[in-house]
Each structure stands twice: as C-alpha cells, then as structure tokens.
C-alpha cells in the first residue's frame, strides 16, 4: 500500500505514462491502416501497440485517474455480449466473436486514453499526423503507379490492395482527411496551416483508390465543417459551397478522375436503369442487401451470429453493407444496439451547447452513409472514432461546463442523521442559507437511531427524510441503498451532496448508472477516518466516482491522488454569528466541546487539567459539552484523578455559546480533526484557545490565518497542561479581541457562494 501511495505522488511517473499513452496511441493509429488489415506478418505490431496502450492506460487510471464512464458506454460491450447468443446457437464463429469482444475492449481503451490526454486538439493532431505518415507510406509503396497517370485514367487499376482493399484504404483516408481539415478550420494557432500538406496528400491517396464513398465522405465533411465556420454568415457559406461545387465539377473532368467519374455514372445506371453498362460490384451488393434483409427477417431476434451472412447466404463472404450484415448476423435488436450510440451522441450533442457539434454531425452522417457500402462492426478505426465522439460529448463537455456553471434549483444532502455534530451543523447552516436563496433543499438521514428530529434548527421550507427509522436491522444494508436511490430519484435534485465516509459510499452505490451528479465531502482526517479497511477502499472508490470532492484543508486534499485533486476544491466551514457578543465578568471556566469518543481525546484533557489544577489551586472548573460512547469511562477517569468536584459533563446543548461566552479558556484536545467548528465558534466569542496541532491541519490553518491559538503536540499531556496554565495567565483579565475578522473569513454567505459556484460546475447538463 505504501508503494502504491508513493507511486501516486510521483509527478514524473504520471508525466511519463501520459507521454507513453500519446506515443502508443499515435503508433496504433498509424499501424491500423499500414499493417492491420494486410496479410503482412507485420500486423502483429497492431496488437502489440494496442496491448501496450491498454496496459499504460490501466496503470495510469489505477494510479492517477479513474475508470469512470457513463451508462451509454455500456452499449458497445452490450452489442458484443448480445452477439454471443446468435454465435453460440447458429454460426459457432467464436474466434470472430472474440475479435468483436476485443474491439469493445479497445473502445474503452480509447475512451480512457482520450480522457487522460484531455485535449481534443492534441488528440486530433495525433490522428492527423498518424494518417499523414500512413499516406506517405502509401505513396512510397505505390510511387511507380502514381507516376503513370495515364494508366490510372484508363481505369486499369485501383490502388490499395497491399494495405487492404481499395475501399478499406479509402475509409481510413476519410479520417485522414477529416482530422487535418478540422485543425485547419478550427485550430486557433498559426501552425494549423501545417495541416494543408496532410490534407492534400490524403485527397491524393483517397482518389487513387477509386472509391466513390471517399468522394461522398469528404463532401460531407467539407459541407458540415464549413457550415460551422460560417454559421453566423450563411450567405458566405452558400457562396463558398457554390464555388466548391463548381471546382469539384471541374475536378471531375481531369483525366485521373475519370475512373471515379465513370464508376459513379455506371453505378447510377445499374441501380436506376439506363445505359448499356452494368457495374458488377454495385449489382452484387444490391443483391446481397436483399439476402441480408431476407435472412434478418427470417431470424430477426438474435440473428445468425458472427459471420452469419457468409455462412447462411451462400455467397462465402461478408455483405459489403453494414445494415444487411448486422441484421443478418444479430437481428433487429442487434441493429438497434449497434446504431444506438450514434443516435445518442447526436441527440446529446444538440442538447448540450458545450459540445463541439461539427465533428459529431460529420462522423455520424459519414457512418450512416458508409454503412451502405462497408461493414463497420469489425473495423478498428470505427471504435476509435466512436470513442472520440463519446469523449467530445460526455467528457470534454464536462470540462467546458466548468466555465459555464449550471443554475442550481434543488439540492439533496445525504448524511448519517441530523443529531449533534460538526458535519450536521455544516449541513444545517448551508441548507438554511440555500433556502434563503430560494434553492429547494432536502436532507436525507440514512441511519437515525431514534425518532428523527434535527438537533440544529432547519428552515421551514427544508424537508428532512429519515430512511432507517423503524426498519429491521437485518434488511438495513440493502434497504438503505434501494430506499436512498428511490428517494433521491423521487426528489429529482440537480445535485446530491454527501457528508461522512459511509454515507459517501451509500450515496455512490445508490446513484450508480444514474444521471444525477453527486459531490462527496471530506470532514475529517482521511489517514484515520474510517478505520475499517473495506470501508476505506469503498470510500476511495466513492471519491473516484464522484463528480466533485470538497475538502476543508489542503492537507486532507493532498492525501488523495492527482485525479481526485483535479476535480476538488477547498471550502471553509460556514459560520454565522447569531449572538451579540457582549462580555461581562470573566468566569473561571475552562470549556471543551465534542463527541465523547476516542478521536476527541478527552482523557488527555482530563489528565492535563488535573496536572494544571495543582498550579491553579482548584480555581477553575472544566466544563465539557457533548455525549458519546466513552462517557462512563471518562467519568471513571475523573474519579480516579480526584477532580470530580471541578469537572462537569453538560451533554449536548445547542445554546452553549450563550451560556459560555464569558469563559476563561477553550481547549480542543483531539487526536485528529477536519476544520473544528467548536474552535471557530470559541474564537468568534473572543475566548482564548488552546488546541492540539492535530492532523489534518485545521487548527494550524487557523493560526496561519492570524488567529491566536496556542498549539501543542497531539497526546502531549505536559505540553497541554503548560499551555492551559500559560494561556490563562496571559489572558487573565481580558478576552481575545483579535478575532473580529473571523466572521468575514467564514461568513456563511461567502462560503455558500463558493458552494454554489462549485456544485454548479459539477452539476453539468449531461453526465
């Protein structure tokens, strides 16, 4: 565990892994068209590159990132899983099915690669340069053929068979054309013009394949991308399109374009009649489409499994049409699953203004059209582009939404209960302030032991829902998750905010595969809380899955890995002074407040007070507010130390500030804390304070802000005793008046503004 922790803190390792992922992604994109579909023995390089990329991505996500994706990403493996049914029953082509499953895995590798790179222009540069290198390799291999334009013009050959079939190479070059065109039009820096060369070379290679679908595809990309360039000046767009159409007509008249021109004409005549020529490939694909539809209707639920068309149609090869192939192989359900991601990406692109729609529309239109002449579901490049579109819609838009926070209308807080406690007080204070700002608030307590009644006063508009009260403990674990999910969905909040470790876990589990974003909050020292190993692991997973994390101190935030820190924020505890602090005569009372638990270490305070009492001559009374499991043990210790006459246990009291504002000293003896509310409140009253310098740094941060607190080491009985004596002597006649700016620093209005701004960014429109 220590080794993993040290690795997670290594910035050098993080950078090295990121660079490795960029290089391996480039290598894979270059190798797919270069060696992936060819009969060359070098196609092993493709699998090596993908394997290394997958290992690097998994290692990076484990150490520095997360494995978070939304439910729509599940459609890709769902398609592969569904394909197994027809394969097992009919085709028995398990090797091909395994390839389909590996392609689904590659989809996730690409998603997390893009998520790690986290820059759409850098990703597009990688794709552009990789395909440029392929185009150079293509030109080198076919250099002799490309020199003889007359042979090409006569239609004697179409280039590309060495790498794939010509149509396959053309499909690759569509991406090789789209990437540099996008950079040329939308990349803001001057070096975007370097992509003119890859663009021109892609056109040359694409045309040399003689592919009609390539010409249609680049027409789609030009029309769509230029529309977004000139969307505010539509008349300019029409002029540019008209010029391009004229130029394209002229381009078709060139001798080396005669092959494609003739193929367009003959294909049109073959389909619609007329002319004296028939193109065999077009006629054959039309017939195969009929075969595929016939077989699909015959077995339309599960289809015939992978390679089913080749086996059951009798033609001995694939359908050359994705619609026919998918319907035949996987039925209409498989067809629906396969094309659902494209439809969902398109719908969400239009719903979210932060999404770059140009590439989404271009590629979706391209893949729908190319489905009539190619089989997509076995194409490696298809899964890569689909992952890139997913990144643009569901990941990059989240980053953009951080610059445009969403307006929050309803918030749900989840907590253990609303009994006395620091976290509960923060929830109550924030909830009341949100309610004052006309934000609807619901607080859900998942583990009320007694009749649910909030200890801290809540605004009348705030709903408090108790899930556990009255339930049988045998069913609590599962019922909490199910009831919490049901309750949250019924409330329909914009965001859920969770406090305390086990509540964070419950909230995360209840919102799995939900559209509702949630934020977790660290209220204690993560080194100690929680102590249970399983709960610590689950808590860490909840932080990884959360849309945002709120910390009280920098020390607490630094405990987590970089991927969590990047989406986190430090927000102070809110404080609202409702009292008019007017001191009268100072009382000889030493005050301490907190839950009577091991964390608060009141045993140390009792021992230190007993020692200090020998110097103070029993002049002071120690008054402790709070309740907890160690109460009887602490009372026994008081008797053991023979200080029962000068120690008082007052229990929980929400009005302690009114009763104790004239006390002589406040002491916080904790082993660890977040940002202690009781210490802030004592400072606000002007009471001199002594505190242990406990992790995760809350008291020390207050000292750094300029507040007068005497800090002592944790568990230092002599040090705490000396600090009590010295502080009482220093402030024997006056209260501390140096804390007047505390209300401004922790002002509830200011803190609430920070929360609203942060959760507005986390509550992005489409998760």
HELIX and SHEET records of a PDB file:
HELIX    1   1 UNK A    2  UNK A    8  1                                   7    
HELIX    2   2 UNK A   11  UNK A   31  1                                  21    
HELIX    3   3 UNK A   32  UNK A   36  3                                   5    
HELIX    4   4 UNK A   41  UNK A   43  5                                   3    
HELIX    5   5 UNK A   44  UNK A   63  1                                  20    
HELIX    6   6 UNK A   71  UNK A   73  5                                   3    
HELIX    7   7 UNK A   74  UNK A   86  1                                  13    
HELIX    8   8 UNK A   87  UNK A   91  3                                   5    
HELIX    9   9 UNK A   94  UNK A  117  1                                  24    
HELIX   10  10 UNK A  120  UNK A  141  1                                  22    
HELIX   11  11 UNK A  143  UNK A  147  1                                   5    
HELIX   12  12 UNK A  149  UNK A  153  1                                   5    
HELIX   13  13 UNK A  166  UNK A  186  1                                  21    
HELIX   14  14 UNK A  190  UNK A  194  5                                   5    
HELIX   15  15 UNK A  195  UNK A  208  1                                  14    
HELIX   16  16 UNK A  212  UNK A  229  1                                  18    
HELIX   17  17 UNK A  234  UNK A  252  1                                  19    
HELIX   18  18 UNK A  255  UNK A  257  5                                   3    
HELIX   19  19 UNK A  258  UNK A  272  1                                  15    
HELIX   20  20 UNK A  280  UNK A  298  1                                  19    
HELIX   21  21 UNK A  308  UNK A  313  1                                   6    
HELIX   22  22 UNK A  322  UNK A  351  1                                  30    
HELIX   23  23 UNK A  357  UNK A  370  1                                  14    
HELIX   24  24 UNK A  380  UNK A  390  1                                  11    
HELIX   25  25 UNK A  391  UNK A  396  3                                   6    
HELIX   26  26 UNK A  397  UNK A  401  1                                   5    
HELIX   27  27 UNK A  422  UNK A  436  1                                  15    
HELIX   28  28 UNK A  473  UNK A  475  5                                   3    
HELIX   29  29 UNK A  476  UNK A  491  1                                  16    
HELIX   30  30 UNK A  501  UNK A  510  1                                  10    
HELIX   31  31 UNK A  533  UNK A  545  1                                  13    
HELIX   32  32 UNK A  554  UNK A  557  1                                   4    
HELIX   33  33 UNK A  562  UNK A  566  1                                   5    
HELIX   34  34 UNK A  602  UNK A  616  1                                  15    
HELIX   35  35 UNK A  631  UNK A  640  1                                  10    
HELIX   36  36 UNK A  644  UNK A  646  5                                   3    
HELIX   37  37 UNK A  656  UNK A  660  1                                   5    
HELIX   38  38 UNK A  677  UNK A  684  1                                   8    
HELIX   39  39 UNK A  698  UNK A  704  1                                   7    
HELIX   40  40 UNK A  717  UNK A  730  1                                  14    
HELIX   41  41 UNK A  742  UNK A  745  1                                   4    
HELIX   42  42 UNK A  748  UNK A  762  1                                  15    
SHEET    1   A 7 UNK A 463  UNK A 466  0                                        
SHEET    2   A 7 UNK A 440  UNK A 445  1                                        
SHEET    3   A 7 UNK A 410  UNK A 415  1                                        
SHEET    4   A 7 UNK A 495  UNK A 499  1                                        
SHEET    5   A 7 UNK A 517  UNK A 521  1                                        
SHEET    6   A 7 UNK A 548  UNK A 551  1                                        
SHEET    7   A 7 UNK A 568  UNK A 570  1                                        
SHEET    1   B 6 UNK A 647  UNK A 651  0                                        
SHEET    2   B 6 UNK A 621  UNK A 625  1                                        
SHEET    3   B 6 UNK A 587  UNK A 593  1                                        
SHEET    4   B 6 UNK A 663  UNK A 668  1                                        
SHEET    5   B 6 UNK A 689  UNK A 692  1                                        
SHEET    6   B 6 UNK A 709  UNK A 712  1                                        
END                                                                             
